[in-house]
Amino acid sequence: QVQLVESGGGSVQAGGSLRLSCAYFGYAFRPVCMGWFRRPPGKEREGVATIYTGGGRTSYANSVQGRFTISQDNAKNTLYLQMNSLKPEDTAMYYCAAHFRTGSCQSDSGNYNYFGQGTQVTVSS
C-alpha cells in the first residue's frame, strides 16, 4: 500500500517562503509521476506542479510559475515543493500525489490515484 506523508506547512506572511516535503513508501517500484495539488478554501482542488520521476521533467501551473520549484530526492524517497514569494492566494491545503501509470504527468490527466492527507499553508497579507 503506497503511502504519502506531507510535512512543512504552516503560516507565513506574504513574500515569505516555505518548503513542503512528501515522504513516500510502501511501494515495490518508484511512481512514474509525482506532483503537488492544492485546495484553496471553498474551491476545487487544482494542480500546482508535477515531475516525471524518471527524467526530472517538470511542469507548473501558471499561477506559481517562477515562484515554486518541485524537486525529488530518490535516495530519500522524498518529494519537495519550494515555495517562494508566497501570496495570500496561495493559502490552501496542499497534497502530495503520485501515479504508476504510463502516460501523462500533467495534473489534469486524471492519472493521479494516490494522495496524501495534506498539509495546510496559510499566507497572510
All heavy atoms as an XYZ file, in Angstrom:
952
protein
N       0.842     -1.177      0.000
C       0.000      0.000      0.000
C       0.884      1.236      0.000
O       1.654      1.483      0.917
C      -0.912      0.023      1.227
C      -1.829      1.209      1.311
C      -2.931      1.148      0.272
O      -3.271      0.076     -0.206
N      -3.458      2.296     -0.089
N       0.763      2.034     -1.061
C       1.554      3.258     -1.170
C       1.041      4.287     -0.168
O      -0.162      4.506     -0.052
C       1.475      3.827     -2.592
C       2.194      5.174     -2.666
C       2.084      2.845     -3.578
N       1.960      4.898      0.540
C       1.597      5.962      1.475
C       2.403      7.216      1.163
O       3.596      7.145      0.867
C       1.850      5.526      2.915
C       0.963      4.383      3.368
C       1.121      4.096      4.845
O       0.952      4.972      5.688
N       1.463      2.870      5.165
N       1.740      8.342      1.252
C       2.360      9.643      1.019
C       2.119     10.498      2.256
O       0.962     10.660      2.675
C       1.741     10.318     -0.203
C       1.732      9.515     -1.506
C       0.882     10.221     -2.565
C       3.148      9.306     -2.015
N       3.166     11.037      2.843
C       3.045     11.802      4.073
C       3.687     13.174      3.878
O       4.911     13.279      3.721
C       3.709     11.069      5.253
C       3.554     11.887      6.522
C       3.117      9.680      5.428
N       2.848     14.218      3.895
C       3.333     15.573      3.702
C       3.727     16.210      5.033
O       3.188     15.869      6.089
C       2.255     16.455      3.056
C       1.712     15.949      1.734
C       0.430     15.157      1.904
O       0.205     14.595      3.000
O      -0.354     15.097      0.932
N       4.638     17.171      4.938
C       5.025     17.989      6.094
C       5.559     19.315      5.591
O       5.825     19.463      4.388
C       6.085     17.268      6.940
O       7.259     17.043      6.181
N       5.701     20.262      6.510
C       6.311     21.539      6.160
C       5.359     22.699      6.003
O       5.787     23.833      5.774
N       4.063     22.440      6.106
C       3.120     23.540      6.007
C       3.194     24.445      7.222
O       3.874     24.143      8.211
N       2.489     25.564      7.146
C       2.476     26.497      8.263
C       1.910     27.829      7.853
O       1.308     27.955      6.782
N       2.103     28.809      8.713
C       1.628     30.162      8.455
C       2.810     31.064      8.177
O       3.823     31.013      8.891
C       0.842     30.679      9.659
O      -0.315     29.897      9.876
N       2.668     31.909      7.188
C       3.752     32.803      6.792
C       3.150     34.092      6.250
O       2.008     34.098      5.767
C       4.652     32.112      5.739
C       3.875     31.850      4.457
C       5.915     32.889      5.489
N       3.907     35.151      6.322
C       3.444     36.412      5.756
C       3.720     36.453      4.256
O       4.613     35.762      3.756
C       4.130     37.582      6.448
C       3.661     37.804      7.877
C       4.130     39.130      8.441
O       5.221     39.589      8.123
N       3.308     39.745      9.269
N       2.963     37.264      3.573
C       3.164     37.432      2.135
C       4.613     37.807      1.847
O       5.210     38.609      2.571
C       2.219     38.495      1.596
N       5.144     37.188      0.817
C       6.540     37.398      0.458
C       7.485     36.380      1.060
O       8.660     36.309      0.673
N       6.981     35.603      1.999
C       7.818     34.615      2.658
C       7.938     33.322      1.872
O       7.442     33.204      0.747
N       8.621     32.354      2.485
C       8.893     31.079      1.833
C       8.565     29.914      2.755
O       8.621     30.045      3.983
C      10.375     30.983      1.434
O      10.726     31.979      0.505
N       8.225     28.798      2.140
C       8.042     27.528      2.838
C       8.537     26.414      1.929
O       8.499     26.551      0.697
C       6.571     27.275      3.168
C       5.936     28.043      4.325
C       4.439     27.773      4.352
C       6.578     27.678      5.645
N       8.968     25.317      2.529
C       9.310     24.134      1.750
C       8.491     22.959      2.256
O       8.590     22.597      3.430
C      10.800     23.790      1.822
C      11.164     22.672      0.858
C      12.642     22.364      0.813
N      13.081     21.524      1.908
C      14.158     20.746      1.879
N      14.913     20.709      0.783
N      14.498     20.027      2.932
N       7.705     22.397      1.381
C       6.918     21.223      1.704
C       7.710     19.968      1.343
O       8.456     19.953      0.361
C       5.600     21.217      0.942
C       4.709     22.461      1.091
C       3.404     22.252      0.334
C       4.463     22.789      2.541
N       7.518     18.937      2.143
C       8.143     17.637      1.882
C       7.070     16.566      1.825
O       6.036     16.679      2.485
C       9.152     17.285      2.977
O      10.196     18.228      3.053
N       7.340     15.538      1.050
C       6.426     14.402      0.944
C       7.255     13.131      0.944
O       7.993     12.865     -0.015
C       5.597     14.497     -0.326
S       4.619     13.014     -0.679
N       7.147     12.379      2.019
C       7.829     11.092      2.104
C       6.888     10.010      1.575
O       5.712      9.985      1.944
C       8.215     10.796      3.543
N       7.391      9.174      0.677
C       6.545      8.122      0.127
C       7.191      6.752      0.346
O       8.400      6.609      0.260
C       6.243      8.357     -1.355
C       7.428      8.587     -2.255
C       7.993      7.549     -2.978
C       7.960      9.859     -2.414
C       9.066      7.772     -3.823
C       9.036     10.097     -3.252
C       9.585      9.043     -3.953
O      10.656      9.265     -4.776
N       6.340      5.781      0.665
C       6.830      4.447      0.961
C       5.702      3.439      0.788
O       4.548      3.809      0.571
C       7.399      4.381      2.387
C       6.523      4.998      3.430
C       5.620      4.216      4.150
C       6.580      6.345      3.713
C       4.815      4.772      5.120
C       5.772      6.917      4.682
C       4.886      6.121      5.385
N       6.095      2.166      0.842
C       5.104      1.106      0.706
C       4.893      0.664     -0.728
O       3.834      0.135     -1.065
N       5.875      0.869     -1.599
C       5.733      0.510     -2.998
C       6.883     -0.396     -3.423
O       7.954     -0.375     -2.838
C       5.720      1.770     -3.863
C       6.997      2.555     -3.771
C       8.028      2.376     -4.679
C       7.195      3.481     -2.753
C       9.211      3.081     -4.578
C       8.372      4.192     -2.636
C       9.373      3.987     -3.559
O      10.539      4.685     -3.458
N       6.676     -1.155     -4.478
C       7.705     -2.049     -4.987
C       8.621     -1.342     -5.982
O       9.778     -1.728     -6.154
C       7.062     -3.262     -5.653
N       8.109     -0.303     -6.640
C       8.924      0.472     -7.566
C       8.464      1.927     -7.519
O       7.371      2.228     -7.062
C       8.836     -0.085     -8.983
C       7.433     -0.387     -9.436
C       6.666      0.566    -10.094
C       6.877     -1.633     -9.193
C       5.380      0.277    -10.503
C       5.583     -1.921     -9.599
C       4.832     -0.967    -10.248
N       9.316      2.825     -7.983
C       9.065      4.252     -7.870
C       7.867      4.688     -8.702
O       7.671      4.194     -9.813
C      10.308      5.008     -8.326
C      10.262      6.509     -8.069
C      11.358      7.224     -8.827
N      12.637      6.568     -8.653
C      13.604      6.621     -9.555
N      13.426      7.305    -10.671
N      14.747      6.013     -9.336
N       7.076      5.625     -8.194
C       5.992      6.171     -9.014
C       6.532      6.756    -10.321
O       7.657      7.251    -10.366
C       5.398      7.269     -8.123
C       5.737      6.863     -6.734
C       7.076      6.192     -6.841
N       5.745      6.679    -11.370
C       6.144      7.251    -12.651
C       6.113      8.775    -12.590
O       7.011      9.455    -13.072
C       5.221      6.741    -13.775
C       5.550      7.424    -15.097
C       5.348      5.231    -13.913
N       5.068      9.305    -12.008
C       4.901     10.748    -11.892
C       4.497     11.090    -10.464
O       3.779     10.335     -9.822
C       3.805     11.264    -12.830
S       4.086     10.916    -14.571
N       4.941     12.244    -10.022
C       4.523     12.769     -8.722
C       4.194     14.239     -8.878
O       4.658     14.900     -9.812
C       5.607     12.569     -7.674
C       5.920     11.109     -7.399
S       6.826     10.846     -5.874
C       5.545     11.185     -4.651
N       3.389     14.727     -7.953
C       3.002     16.123     -8.069
C       2.463     16.687     -6.777
O       2.285     15.977     -5.786
N       2.235     17.979     -6.817
C       1.608     18.711     -5.720
C       0.308     19.315     -6.231
O       0.270     19.917     -7.306
C       2.526     19.811     -5.198
C       3.714     19.291     -4.461
C       4.963     19.084     -4.955
C       3.767     18.924     -3.081
N       5.790     18.591     -3.981
C       5.078     18.490     -2.805
C       2.841     18.917     -2.035
C       5.491     18.050     -1.545
C       3.239     18.482     -0.780
C       4.556     18.056     -0.541
N      -0.729     19.133     -5.454
C      -2.029     19.729     -5.716
C      -2.391     20.591     -4.507
O      -1.818     20.434     -3.429
C      -3.092     18.633     -5.901
C      -2.927     17.822     -7.158
C      -1.878     16.934     -7.304
C      -3.834     17.949     -8.197
C      -1.715     16.178     -8.469
C      -3.697     17.207     -9.357
C      -2.636     16.317     -9.488
N      -3.379     21.469     -4.686
C      -3.859     22.245     -3.551
C      -5.351     22.492     -3.676
O      -5.905     22.501     -4.770
C      -3.108     23.575     -3.438
C      -3.372     24.562     -4.567
C      -2.464     25.782     -4.418
N      -2.716     26.768     -5.466
C      -1.983     27.860     -5.656
N      -0.939     28.115     -4.847
N      -2.279     28.700     -6.616
N      -5.970     22.685     -2.508
C      -7.390     23.027     -2.469
C      -7.546     24.302     -1.664
O      -7.493     24.272     -0.419
C      -8.215     21.898     -1.855
C      -9.715     22.156     -1.944
C     -10.492     21.135     -1.136
N     -10.292     19.775     -1.629
C     -11.007     19.244     -2.609
N     -11.943     19.941     -3.216
N     -10.790     17.988     -2.987
N      -7.738     25.447     -2.335
C      -7.968     26.708     -1.604
C      -9.318     26.651     -0.886
O     -10.197     25.884     -1.284
C      -7.971     27.760     -2.709
C      -7.295     27.110     -3.880
C      -7.640     25.659     -3.784
N      -9.512     27.466      0.118
C     -10.788     27.465      0.850
C     -11.960     27.710     -0.079
O     -11.970     28.681     -0.839
C     -10.627     28.614      1.853
C      -9.160     28.792      1.994
C      -8.560     28.418      0.689
N     -12.937     26.820     -0.061
C     -14.138     26.989     -0.853
C     -13.986     26.743     -2.337
O     -14.898     27.037     -3.113
N     -12.855     26.204     -2.749
C     -12.617     25.984     -4.171
C     -12.280     24.529     -4.463
O     -12.054     23.738     -3.557
C     -11.491     26.891     -4.663
C     -11.795     28.378     -4.557
C     -10.661     29.214     -5.142
C     -10.982     30.694     -5.071
N      -9.900     31.532     -5.668
N     -12.225     24.211     -5.749
C     -11.871     22.859     -6.171
C     -10.363     22.640     -6.071
O      -9.572     23.592     -6.098
C     -12.323     22.625     -7.617
C     -13.824     22.688     -7.831
C     -14.530     21.549     -7.126
O     -14.018     20.407     -7.213
O     -15.551     21.795     -6.466
N      -9.998     21.377     -5.992
C      -8.574     21.034     -5.991
C      -7.967     21.375     -7.352
O      -8.592     21.167     -8.398
C      -8.393     19.547     -5.691
C      -6.947     19.120     -5.485
C      -6.864     17.669     -5.075
N      -7.366     16.793     -6.130
C      -7.677     15.518     -5.941
N      -7.564     14.993     -4.737
N      -8.094     14.777     -6.953
N      -6.736     21.868     -7.310
C      -6.056     22.237     -8.555
C      -4.620     21.749     -8.529
O      -4.012     21.594     -7.462
C      -6.085     23.768     -8.715
C      -5.376     24.530     -7.611
C      -5.558     26.039     -7.718
O      -6.530     26.479     -8.352
O      -4.717     26.765     -7.156
N      -4.089     21.518     -9.704
C      -2.706     21.083     -9.806
C      -1.757     22.260     -9.622
O      -2.054     23.369    -10.064
N      -0.647     22.024     -8.973
C       0.346     23.064     -8.722
C       1.625     22.785     -9.513
O       2.114     23.645    -10.243
C       0.676     23.151     -7.227
C       1.798     24.159     -6.972
C      -0.566     23.513     -6.423
N       2.159     21.588     -9.361
C       3.408     21.231    -10.033
C       3.520     19.723    -10.123
O       3.013     19.009     -9.262
C       4.607     21.788     -9.264
N       4.163     19.258    -11.191
C       4.356     17.822    -11.358
C       5.783     17.534    -11.813
O       6.475     18.413    -12.342
C       3.387     17.223    -12.390
O       3.669     17.772    -13.672
C       1.935     17.506    -12.019
N       6.194     16.286    -11.630
C       7.529     15.870    -12.051
C       7.498     14.438    -12.540
O       6.825     13.583    -11.958
C       8.550     16.041    -10.889
C       9.978     15.787    -11.381
C       8.212     15.135     -9.718
C      11.032     16.247    -10.373
N       8.193     14.188    -13.659
C       8.376     12.847    -14.168
C       9.590     12.281    -13.438
O      10.704     12.774    -13.619
C       8.612     12.880    -15.678
C       9.054     11.580    -16.275
C       8.297     10.421    -16.121
C      10.242     11.501    -17.007
C       8.717      9.224    -16.666
C      10.672     10.309    -17.556
C       9.898      9.167    -17.378
O      10.309      7.978    -17.927
N       9.380     11.278    -12.606
C      10.443     10.828    -11.716
C      11.604     10.185    -12.459
O      12.725     10.184    -11.961
C       9.903      9.826    -10.681
O       9.443      8.661    -11.361
C       8.761     10.425     -9.873
N      11.340      9.683    -13.652
C      12.407      9.031    -14.388
C      13.411      9.983    -15.000
O      14.592      9.677    -15.090
N      12.934     11.162    -15.414
C      13.838     12.088    -16.084
C      13.894     13.471    -15.478
O      14.717     14.292    -15.870
N      12.998     13.729    -14.514
C      13.027     15.018    -13.844
C      12.287     16.133    -14.551
O      12.329     17.277    -14.102
N      11.598     15.819    -15.659
C      10.860     16.877    -16.364
C       9.731     17.392    -15.476
O       8.983     16.623    -14.877
C      10.283     16.340    -17.669
C       9.601     17.383    -18.524
C       9.270     16.835    -19.893
N       8.321     15.745    -19.851
C       8.608     14.483    -20.129
N       9.856     14.156    -20.455
N       7.685     13.555    -20.081
N       9.608     18.711    -15.400
C       8.634     19.337    -14.504
C       7.633     20.183    -15.266
O       7.870     20.602    -16.402
C       9.343     20.219    -13.469
O      10.082     21.246    -14.155
C      10.301     19.402    -12.610
N       6.508     20.449    -14.609
C       5.518     21.371    -15.142
C       4.881     22.115    -13.984
O       4.826     21.590    -12.863
C       4.451     20.644    -15.967
O       3.676     19.794    -15.140
N       4.411     23.331    -14.266
C       3.854     24.185    -13.222
C       2.578     24.860    -13.682
O       2.412     25.167    -14.864
C       4.863     25.271    -12.837
C       6.147     24.748    -12.241
C       7.238     24.453    -13.044
C       6.252     24.534    -10.870
C       8.415     23.957    -12.502
C       7.431     24.044    -10.307
C       8.502     23.752    -11.143
O       9.660     23.267    -10.598
N       1.720     25.119    -12.726
C       0.571     25.957    -13.003
C       1.058     27.378    -13.268
O       2.060     27.817    -12.685
C      -0.391     25.938    -11.817
N       0.343     28.091    -14.121
C       0.747     29.458    -14.457
C       0.834     30.336    -13.213
O       1.688     31.220    -13.117
C      -0.248     30.066    -15.444
C      -0.146     29.442    -16.821
O       0.882     28.876    -17.187
N      -1.219     29.530    -17.583
N      -0.039     30.089    -12.252
C      -0.111     30.934    -11.056
C       1.114     30.812    -10.152
O       1.345     31.682     -9.311
C      -1.371     30.598    -10.261
O      -1.356     29.238     -9.883
N       1.899     29.730    -10.310
C       3.062     29.537     -9.438
C       4.377     29.527    -10.208
O       5.448     29.463     -9.602
C       2.939     28.236     -8.613
C       1.624     28.208     -7.863
C       3.092     27.001     -9.488
N       4.285     29.576    -11.533
C       5.489     29.546    -12.362
C       6.459     30.647    -11.940
O       6.077     31.802    -11.775
C       5.107     29.737    -13.831
C       6.260     29.659    -14.811
C       6.716     28.245    -15.057
O       5.911     27.355    -15.268
N       8.014     28.028    -15.049
N       7.718     30.278    -11.735
C       8.730     31.242    -11.340
C       8.830     31.471     -9.842
O       9.787     32.091     -9.369
N       7.866     30.988     -9.091
C       7.892     31.146     -7.625
C       8.071     29.818     -6.901
O       8.686     29.770     -5.839
C       6.595     31.808     -7.145
C       6.345     33.176     -7.718
C       5.148     33.852     -7.051
N       3.903     33.116     -7.267
C       3.138     32.652     -6.282
N       3.492     32.839     -5.017
N       2.012     32.011     -6.548
N       7.517     28.754     -7.459
C       7.574     27.425     -6.838
C       8.513     26.526     -7.634
O       8.617     26.642     -8.858
C       6.197     26.769     -6.821
C       5.202     27.401     -5.879
C       5.432     28.618     -5.267
C       3.993     26.761     -5.611
C       4.508     29.193     -4.405
C       3.057     27.313     -4.759
C       3.314     28.538     -4.150
N       9.173     25.607     -6.915
C      10.045     24.634     -7.559
C       9.783     23.254     -6.983
O       9.870     23.068     -5.759
C      11.527     24.998     -7.355
O      11.781     26.307     -7.875
C      12.417     23.993     -8.077
N       9.471     22.311     -7.859
C       9.281     20.919     -7.437
C      10.587     20.175     -7.672
O      11.283     20.402     -8.671
C       8.115     20.260     -8.207
C       7.802     18.877     -7.629
C       8.380     20.200     -9.699
C       6.525     18.264     -8.207
N      10.933     19.303     -6.728
C      12.155     18.520     -6.868
C      11.993     17.190     -6.141
O      11.045     17.004     -5.378
C      13.362     19.287     -6.317
O      13.212     19.538     -4.939
N      12.936     16.306     -6.378
C      12.850     14.983     -5.772
C      14.223     14.534     -5.295
O      15.241     14.942     -5.841
C      12.313     13.968     -6.784
C      13.166     13.844     -8.047
C      12.589     12.885     -9.061
O      11.635     12.155     -8.791
N      13.170     12.868    -10.256
N      14.225     13.714     -4.274
C      15.428     13.052     -3.802
C      15.095     11.565     -3.779
O      14.476     11.076     -2.818
C      15.817     13.547     -2.407
C      17.149     12.981     -1.941
O      17.510     11.876     -2.363
O      17.818     13.648     -1.138
N      15.469     10.871     -4.827
C      15.095      9.461     -4.954
C      15.757      8.599     -3.890
O      15.207      7.586     -3.469
C      15.440      8.951     -6.343
C      14.572      9.589     -7.413
O      13.450     10.004     -7.141
N      15.096      9.693     -8.617
N      16.933      8.993     -3.438
C      17.620      8.215     -2.396
C      16.858      8.267     -1.076
O      16.918      7.328     -0.283
C      19.038      8.731     -2.205
N      16.144      9.369     -0.863
C      15.383      9.533      0.380
C      13.896      9.284      0.174
O      13.115      9.450      1.118
C      15.586     10.945      0.941
C      17.008     11.246      1.366
C      17.104     12.651      1.951
C      18.519     12.944      2.415
N      18.641     14.316      2.983
N      13.508      8.917     -1.042
C      12.076      8.711     -1.340
C      11.255      9.908     -0.899
O      10.228      9.770     -0.200
C      11.564      7.436     -0.658
C      12.182      6.180     -1.224
O      12.755      6.200     -2.305
N      12.084      5.090     -0.496
N      11.709     11.082     -1.271
C      11.059     12.306     -0.828
C      10.874     13.274     -1.984
O      11.767     13.443     -2.823
C      11.876     12.988      0.289
O      12.042     12.070      1.378
C      11.167     14.228      0.799
N       9.707     13.887     -2.006
C       9.358     14.916     -2.971
C       9.296     16.244     -2.232
O       8.870     16.287     -1.072
C       8.002     14.596     -3.604
C       7.476     15.550     -4.664
C       8.240     15.365     -5.970
C       5.983     15.318     -4.886
N       9.717     17.324     -2.903
C       9.718     18.638     -2.278
C       8.954     19.651     -3.123
O       8.812     19.491     -4.337
C      11.151     19.142     -2.098
C      12.033     18.252     -1.269
C      12.943     17.388     -1.871
C      11.963     18.269      0.119
C      13.759     16.561     -1.118
C      12.775     17.449      0.885
C      13.667     16.594      0.263
O      14.472     15.775      1.026
N       8.507     20.696     -2.454
C       7.969     21.865     -3.140
C       8.505     23.093     -2.420
O       8.092     23.382     -1.298
C       6.443     21.873     -3.146
C       5.826     23.023     -3.944
C       6.094     22.853     -5.449
C       4.311     23.120     -3.702
N       9.433     23.780     -3.060
C       9.945     25.029     -2.526
C       9.044     26.157     -2.999
O       8.857     26.335     -4.199
C      11.380     25.264     -3.004
C      11.979     26.573     -2.545
C      12.185     26.620     -1.037
O      12.649     25.663     -0.434
N      11.828     27.747     -0.422
N       8.489     26.893     -2.053
C       7.546     27.956     -2.378
C       8.128     29.287     -1.921
O       8.341     29.494     -0.720
C       6.207     27.697     -1.691
C       5.615     26.332     -2.010
S       3.965     26.099     -1.329
C       4.322     26.137      0.405
N       8.398     30.157     -2.865
C       8.938     31.486     -2.571
C       7.938     32.558     -2.973
O       7.010     32.300     -3.741
C      10.249     31.692     -3.329
C      11.329     30.713     -2.930
O      11.387     30.268     -1.777
N      12.198     30.361     -3.864
N       8.158     33.758     -2.476
C       7.294     34.900     -2.804
C       5.828     34.536     -2.637
O       5.003     34.799     -3.520
C       7.564     35.372     -4.242
O       8.919     35.725     -4.405
N       5.514     33.955     -1.516
C       4.150     33.490     -1.286
C       3.164     34.648     -1.241
O       3.485     35.758     -0.774
C       4.090     32.679      0.002
C       4.634     31.248     -0.130
C       4.972     30.672      1.234
C       3.633     30.377     -0.852
N       1.957     34.352     -1.730
C       0.881     35.335     -1.790
C      -0.312     34.812     -0.995
O      -0.459     33.596     -0.837
C       0.453     35.558     -3.241
C       1.573     35.972     -4.177
C       1.070     36.053     -5.613
C       2.179     36.441     -6.571
N       1.699     36.529     -7.970
N      -1.175     35.714     -0.526
C      -2.369     35.240      0.194
C      -3.189     34.234     -0.615
O      -3.783     33.314     -0.032
C      -3.145     36.534      0.440
C      -2.087     37.577      0.544
C      -1.059     37.170     -0.472
N      -3.208     34.378     -1.934
C      -3.983     33.450     -2.755
C      -3.354     32.062     -2.853
O      -3.939     31.149     -3.436
C      -4.201     34.015     -4.167
C      -2.959     34.507     -4.858
C      -2.755     36.015     -4.692
O      -2.947     36.539     -3.573
O      -2.364     36.655     -5.702
N      -2.162     31.886     -2.293
C      -1.558     30.553     -2.202
C      -2.084     29.769     -1.001
O      -1.765     28.586     -0.847
C      -0.033     30.659     -2.106
C       0.607     31.224     -3.362
O       0.186     30.838     -4.467
O       1.532     32.050     -3.223
N      -2.862     30.433     -0.157
C      -3.438     29.758      1.009
C      -4.294     28.579      0.561
O      -5.197     28.734     -0.261
C      -4.282     30.739      1.831
O      -3.418     31.737      2.382
C      -5.017     30.020      2.952
N      -3.987     27.396      1.085
C      -4.690     26.185      0.673
C      -4.187     24.996      1.481
O      -3.155     25.086      2.160
C      -4.470     25.911     -0.811
N      -4.908     23.887      1.354
C      -4.385     22.603      1.804
C      -3.609     22.027      0.631
O      -4.140     21.945     -0.485
C      -5.517     21.670      2.195
C      -5.063     20.341      2.759
S      -4.326     20.499      4.390
C      -5.805     20.643      5.392
N      -2.374     21.653      0.881
C      -1.510     21.135     -0.173
C      -1.380     19.618     -0.035
O      -1.119     19.101      1.062
C      -0.137     21.795     -0.100
C      -0.128     23.188     -0.670
C      -0.735     24.248      0.012
C       0.471     23.466     -1.894
C      -0.758     25.527     -0.513
C       0.467     24.750     -2.430
C      -0.151     25.774     -1.730
O      -0.162     27.040     -2.253
N      -1.519     18.940     -1.170
C      -1.488     17.480     -1.197
C      -0.386     16.986     -2.130
O      -0.219     17.504     -3.234
C      -2.816     16.926     -1.701
C      -4.012     17.299     -0.870
C      -4.734     18.449     -1.151
C      -4.416     16.496      0.186
C      -5.840     18.808     -0.396
C      -5.529     16.834      0.954
C      -6.229     17.992      0.651
O      -7.319     18.331      1.405
N       0.297     15.977     -1.674
C       1.248     15.251     -2.498
C       0.476     14.155     -3.237
O      -0.471     13.576     -2.690
C       2.308     14.637     -1.580
S       3.526     13.587     -2.385
N       0.865     13.866     -4.476
C       0.156     12.860     -5.260
C       1.140     12.061     -6.102
O       2.243     12.534     -6.394
C      -0.877     13.527     -6.161
N       0.697     10.875     -6.501
C       1.567     10.006     -7.298
C       0.724      9.088     -8.181
O      -0.445      8.829     -7.889
C       2.457      9.159     -6.385
N       1.332      8.621     -9.267
C       0.718      7.539    -10.035
C       1.799      6.675    -10.662
O       2.939      7.116    -10.827
C      -0.304      8.052    -11.047
C       0.261      8.639    -12.309
N       0.812      7.882    -13.319
C       0.314      9.925    -12.732
C       1.189      8.663    -14.299
N       0.906      9.917    -13.978
N       1.411      5.462    -11.013
C       2.327      4.469    -11.561
C       1.976      4.110    -12.998
O       2.500      3.167    -13.551
C       2.290      3.195    -10.710
C       2.754      3.395     -9.299
C       1.903      3.883     -8.334
C       4.066      3.104     -8.941
C       2.323      4.077     -7.024
C       4.499      3.278     -7.638
C       3.627      3.766     -6.681
N       1.098      4.878    -13.623
C       0.599      4.561    -14.957
C       1.536      5.101    -16.021
O       2.196      6.115    -15.826
C      -0.792      5.174    -15.137
C      -1.793      4.649    -14.111
C      -3.026      5.516    -14.064
N      -4.038      4.937    -13.172
C      -5.125      5.561    -12.772
N      -5.366      6.783    -13.183
N      -5.990      4.973    -11.965
N       1.580      4.439    -17.167
C       2.274      5.008    -18.314
C       1.352      6.070    -18.891
O       0.149      5.871    -19.006
C       2.562      3.937    -19.360
O       1.342      3.304    -19.739
C       3.518      2.892    -18.812
N       1.891      7.209    -19.200
C       1.060      8.287    -19.712
C       1.478      9.613    -19.121
O       2.543      9.759    -18.537
N       0.597     10.573    -19.246
C       0.919     11.950    -18.908
C       1.150     12.164    -17.413
O       0.489     11.550    -16.572
C      -0.220     12.859    -19.372
O       0.002     14.182    -18.959
N       2.088     13.065    -17.132
C       2.302     13.520    -15.759
C       1.502     14.795    -15.479
O       1.528     15.286    -14.359
C       3.781     13.804    -15.506
S       4.827     12.336    -15.386
N       0.826     15.335    -16.471
C       0.095     16.575    -16.275
C      -0.941     16.416    -15.158
O      -1.587     15.373    -15.030
C      -0.588     17.007    -17.563
C       0.381     17.401    -18.673
C       1.211     18.610    -18.304
O       0.726     19.582    -17.753
N       2.501     18.546    -18.592
N      -1.133     17.465    -14.380
C      -2.018     17.375    -13.222
C      -3.470     17.149    -13.624
O      -4.248     16.606    -12.843
C      -1.899     18.629    -12.366
O      -2.222     19.778    -13.124
N      -3.847     17.552    -14.828
C      -5.232     17.386    -15.274
C      -5.426     16.122    -16.113
O      -6.451     15.975    -16.784
C      -5.686     18.609    -16.075
C      -4.838     18.860    -17.314
O      -3.850     18.113    -17.524
O      -5.143     19.800    -18.066
N      -4.446     15.208    -16.058
C      -4.524     13.988    -16.860
C      -5.510     12.973    -16.301
O      -5.920     12.053    -17.007
C      -3.136     13.333    -16.944
O      -2.734     12.890    -15.653
N      -5.850     13.122    -15.011
C      -6.713     12.127    -14.388
C      -5.972     10.879    -13.959
O      -6.592      9.907    -13.521
N      -4.642     10.877    -14.085
C      -3.854      9.690    -13.770
C      -3.517      9.543    -12.288
O      -3.223      8.438    -11.837
C      -2.550      9.699    -14.567
C      -2.780      9.336    -16.030
O      -3.718      8.623    -16.370
N      -1.928      9.841    -16.907
N      -3.516     10.635    -11.556
C      -3.075     10.564    -10.162
C      -4.124      9.854     -9.307
O      -5.270     10.287     -9.246
C      -2.787     11.958     -9.619
C      -1.553     12.552    -10.244
C      -1.623     13.281    -11.417
C      -0.296     12.333     -9.676
C      -0.482     13.788    -12.017
C       0.848     12.847    -10.267
C       0.748     13.563    -11.441
O       1.881     14.058    -12.034
N      -3.702      8.752     -8.695
C      -4.641      7.964     -7.910
C      -4.160      7.708     -6.482
O      -4.804      6.951     -5.750
C      -4.948      6.632     -8.619
C      -3.689      5.846     -8.958
O      -2.587      6.363     -8.875
N      -3.854      4.599     -9.323
N      -3.043      8.321     -6.080
C      -2.600      8.252     -4.699
C      -2.389      9.676     -4.200
O      -1.677     10.462     -4.838
C      -1.298      7.459     -4.568
C      -1.456      5.981     -4.861
C      -1.157      5.470     -6.119
C      -1.916      5.116     -3.874
C      -1.316      4.121     -6.387
C      -2.064      3.758     -4.137
C      -1.765      3.269     -5.396
O      -1.917      1.935     -5.659
N      -2.997      9.972     -3.065
C      -2.890     11.294     -2.463
C      -2.571     11.161     -0.987
O      -3.027     10.229     -0.321
C      -4.193     12.083     -2.626
C      -4.441     12.550     -4.031
C      -5.048     11.721     -4.956
C      -4.057     13.825     -4.429
C      -5.274     12.142     -6.246
C      -4.282     14.264     -5.726
C      -4.892     13.427     -6.637
N      -1.795     12.132     -0.471
C      -1.551     12.186      0.960
C      -2.700     12.850      1.690
O      -3.709     13.223      1.081
N      -2.525     13.035      2.981
C      -3.572     13.636      3.814
C      -3.564     15.158      3.736
O      -4.562     15.801      4.097
C      -3.399     13.195      5.263
C      -3.661     11.710      5.477
C      -5.076     11.333      5.104
O      -6.039     11.903      5.596
N      -5.210     10.364      4.207
N      -2.473     15.728      3.297
C      -2.415     17.170      3.120
C      -1.710     17.900      4.246
O      -1.640     17.418      5.382
N      -1.203     19.078      3.919
C      -0.595     19.971      4.903
C      -1.066     21.388      4.598
O      -1.098     21.799      3.432
C       0.948     19.853      4.882
O       1.513     20.642      5.924
C       1.542     20.284      3.547
N      -1.457     22.118      5.626
C      -2.064     23.429      5.451
C      -0.996     24.507      5.280
O      -0.033     24.574      6.050
C      -2.957     23.761      6.638
C      -3.595     25.123      6.589
C      -4.638     25.251      5.477
O      -5.376     24.304      5.195
N      -4.691     26.405      4.841
N      -1.212     25.365      4.301
C      -0.369     26.544      4.096
C      -1.273     27.773      4.181
O      -2.277     27.858      3.467
C       0.339     26.500      2.735
C       1.047     27.826      2.447
C       1.339     25.351      2.692
N      -0.916     28.695      5.044
C      -1.686     29.920      5.215
C      -0.756     31.114      5.037
O       0.256     31.216      5.730
C      -2.343     29.964      6.596
O      -3.188     28.818      6.759
C      -3.176     31.231      6.753
N      -1.115     31.984      4.103
C      -0.304     33.169      3.814
C      -1.128     34.403      4.164
O      -2.207     34.613      3.617
C       0.117     33.209      2.340
C       1.053     34.389      2.098
C       0.795     31.895      1.937
N      -0.610     35.212      5.063
C      -1.322     36.408      5.483
C      -0.732     37.638      4.802
O       0.462     37.695      4.506
C      -1.250     36.559      6.993
O       0.101     36.633      7.420
N      -1.596     38.633      4.586
C      -1.155     39.864      3.902
C      -0.580     40.863      4.875
O      -0.706     40.723      6.077
C      -2.328     40.459      3.140
O      -3.391     40.725      4.026
